[in-house]
Amino acid sequence: MLTNEDIQKLSAVLATKEDLKDFYNKIEMDEKFTSLQTSVDNLATIFKKYYEEQQVFINKVKHIEDWIKKASTKLGVDYNP
């Protein structure tokens, strides 16, 4: 038969309902943070790719504008950007 002392020892070792709730909330918060971190990483990747594409586009426009300036000079046409 269990004595009061045995029951107190067991209750000290076993998790209470509040302990389980705290544990569940901690796991849930970790999952939410991981999900948020993944979303931020994905967004950063998208911004980086967009920035790189913009740099390529700017270089293309500069190249085309240089060509237009050279062509306008040879053709005798005024080019005022």
N, C-alpha and C positions, 0 to 999 in steps of 0.2 A: 504494500500500500504506500502511496505517496504521502509524504509528510508536508507540512507547510514550508519547511526549509527546502525540500526538493522542488516544490512548486515555485518558490522564489528564485531558485537557481535556474530553473527552466525558463521562467519569464525574463530573466536577465539575458539569456542566450537567444531566445526566439524574438523575431521581429514583430513589432506591433503594427496595427493597421496604419498608424501615422507614419511609422518608418517606411512601410511599403508605399504609401502615398508620396512621401518625399523622394524615395528612390525612383518611382515612376515619373514624377515631375522632372527630376534631374535628367533622366534618360530622354524624356520628351524635349527638354530644352536643348540638350546636346544635338538631337536630331534636327531641331529647328535651326540651330546655329550652323550645323553642317550644310543644311539646305540653303541657308542664306549665303554662306561662304561660296558654295558652288555657283549660285546665281551671280554673285559679284564677280567671280572669276570669269564666268561666261560673258558677262557684260564688258569686262575689261578686254577680253579677247576681241570682241566685236568692235570696240572703240579703237583698238590697236590696228585691226585690219582696215577700218574705215580711214584712219589717219594715213596709213601707208598708201591706200588707193588715192587719197587726195593729193599726196605728194607726187605720185606718178602722173595724175591728171594735170597738176600744175606744171610739171616739167614738159608734158606734151604741149600744153598751151603756149608755154614760153618758146618751145622749138617752132611751133607753127607761126607764132607772131614774128620770130626772127626771120623765118622764110618769107612771110608777107612783106616785111620791111625791105628785104633784099630785092624781092620781085618788084615792089612798087618803085624802088629806086631805078631799077633797070628799065621799067616800063614808062617811067616819067610820070607816075601817078602819085598824088599826095596821099600819104597815109597818116591819119591823126587818130591814134587809139583813144 
